[in-house]
């Protein structure tokens, strides 16, 4: 009898921790939804949900790229700068039409991604340092191209920012489509499997003949492109290009979403569903506190608690 | 003489992990000045027992009595402070700190200002290490030392901390024979100083050389304890494996069956004049289909470098490799793999397996592009390949989705073999394929190598285990200081000849004046 107790007790605890690691973030989102339904007036309205979703969409899009980079045991600090760069470049080339300007944005973003990837893959600079350089330089370039806030009057851009299909804003549709696409890439493609292997053990991946450098470069390019998409969408929603403040601290929000979503910083695992839920969790938390008129400092403290909780849950993963 | 005091007594220790009864009611008693061998196959529970003793895990049941008191260590540090030191298979020191700093880490001598007394530290470190046969500049970063020397530093550090019990988990796995001798004399010194030593090793020679008593674990239970001298090698192996004595005797200690390969076939692989600065100086060799070529030599003689250069993982300054007559682009692992060269690296844990991925993902890793269409992985094709190899190589995993990091060493090695066999290689380069894996799995891997050679693969076998090298190879190329110093063929492939070639006797003279040397 005592024997049985000894056998099951550690099992149950392990199961609980495992359950928390996998579903903790979803449980957090569900809990916040329930609490808000009870305590927040007018929470359960379509309007409110639309607002929340529109606000979180750019974070989700950036976090998707960040999750891929973190999966390779890297990190990309330059995503906020890329958003700013996308905003300036959009403003500069919008005169040629929306599509041409988007192409130029993509070129710039790919350039930043290539630089990040090349520094990491070929020069062997640590990701945090390589992307720090581009974080500073990228925003600098954005400000050189467009020194101050500029109002944009372009109907196509405006409709990208505020249009919808059957009441669902484009922003949300785009974020959802990208999340599904990235999840599919991670799970089902050769590229996704190779990315995870490289993140888990780069020497082993190298000796197994995997295209380590190309994969790393593509990952950083994809991350920059996703950040650019977020930058363009945010600009479209603002109807103004604001390279000074757009994307500020976005790298931290994205990393938070990824970590809270259960993707370990040590690489080798990417949890896309968790990343999306992580971004939503932080968004709901912030909204809840703001709606109840708590000062922004409280929001930051609450975020910190969520991060610590996520890290604590992930802690059990490394050891047994 | 009074019987030596009981230092450590373990009673009824049990530990369960999800799904596995890792240790089941195990007893262990250690006396002062006893060198106790702890053996068992991988997965028998040795590591679990050690980790329970040293506070890494907590037991589910049972008690540990240390120096007369019941103890329960919460952390390895607590155990170490109480007097139980452990030296792990992998060196756990800080690579970037100096040798002396590592040796004194956490108990550095201070001067009167409370600052580190570097002068004294370096002097004492030099003194201490010289008793371990390590003569190096102690101010150099630890990582610049060879693995063997690092192991000695770890040992010196563990012993210096007032230990009453020293646990050594495969301390010789990366040592050269000379270093092993030094280690043994240090261990005997510990014994004479009244310290109890738990010695874990797969190498039977070593056990018989230093240990007086033995505990054999199998499937988490203690199946034997007693004086080592009362148990001969075959009985020891059969106790460990739980196999019939006659069966072991009949099959021999290694699973190799001997000759294969046609002597006149065109070589499937030739390497000519491979030169890597400071590492290889013009190494040439060739392998015919179906032939197992051994690569002999001491640690640091360039065996691993030769294999890595052939596999494109180490850029050569000059020299070339051909596969089936076609020259290979140098310095490219993917090119070597496409040409049919597969390397099982020496450092299985950090260069071979991808520990966080499943058995299935690990097996399919190299072959992924072949198992995909337009970049999309075909799960059905992956499954069929994975199932085939799990069955063929008898890989023991709870399911194909179990993480490779959780498997025993032998099964990890089989997963790596499967990864390469899925690529239909022409040449297999095996760098220490059986190091650190248990006797049963070792036999299976050896048998597999034999079968693969019989199927027509060319095999390059690197092993520090002379028995394995001699019995497994048709031919042995001997390296010394990055150059080929001899080649043994046919009846010359013997342990004696190999030792003499490694030791540096002129191989030509050896061949010519055999009678004179032997007589």
Contacts between the chains, C-beta under 8 A, distances in Angstrom:
chain1	res1	chain2	res2	distance
A	3	B	61	8.0
A	6	B	14	7.8
A	6	B	16	7.3
A	6	B	60	4.7
A	6	B	61	6.1
A	7	B	16	5.6
A	7	B	60	7.6
A	10	B	16	7.0
A	10	B	18	7.9
A	10	B	60	7.2
A	11	B	18	5.8
A	14	B	18	5.7
A	188	B	376	5.7
A	188	B	377	5.8
A	189	B	372	7.5
A	189	B	375	5.1
A	189	B	376	5.7
A	189	B	377	6.4
A	190	B	368	4.8
A	190	B	369	5.9
A	190	B	372	4.5
A	190	B	375	5.2
A	190	B	376	7.5
A	190	B	377	5.8
A	191	B	375	6.2
A	193	B	361	6.3
A	193	B	364	7.6
A	193	B	365	7.4
A	193	B	368	5.8
A	193	B	377	6.4
A	194	B	368	6.8
A	196	B	356	7.9
A	196	B	357	6.4
A	196	B	361	7.6
A	197	B	354	4.8
A	197	B	357	6.2
A	197	B	361	7.2
A	197	B	365	5.7
A	200	B	354	4.6
A	200	B	355	6.6
A	200	B	356	4.3
A	200	B	357	5.9
A	201	B	350	6.8
A	201	B	351	7.8
A	201	B	353	7.3
A	201	B	354	4.7
A	201	B	355	6.6
A	201	B	356	7.9
A	203	B	350	5.9
A	203	B	351	4.6
A	204	B	350	7.2
A	204	B	351	5.5
A	204	B	352	5.8
A	204	B	353	6.3
A	204	B	354	5.1
A	205	B	354	6.8
A	205	B	365	7.7
A	206	B	313	7.2
A	206	B	333	6.4
A	207	B	311	7.4
A	207	B	313	5.9
A	207	B	333	6.3
A	207	B	343	6.3
A	207	B	345	5.6
A	207	B	351	5.4
A	207	B	352	7.3
A	208	B	337	8.0
A	208	B	354	8.0
A	208	B	365	5.1
A	208	B	366	4.6
A	208	B	419	6.8
A	209	B	333	4.9
A	209	B	334	4.6
A	209	B	336	7.6
A	209	B	337	3.9
A	209	B	338	7.9
A	209	B	366	5.5
A	210	B	365	7.2
A	210	B	366	7.6
A	211	B	334	6.8
A	268	B	354	7.3
A	268	B	356	4.1
A	268	B	357	7.0
A	269	B	356	6.6
A	320	B	17	6.6
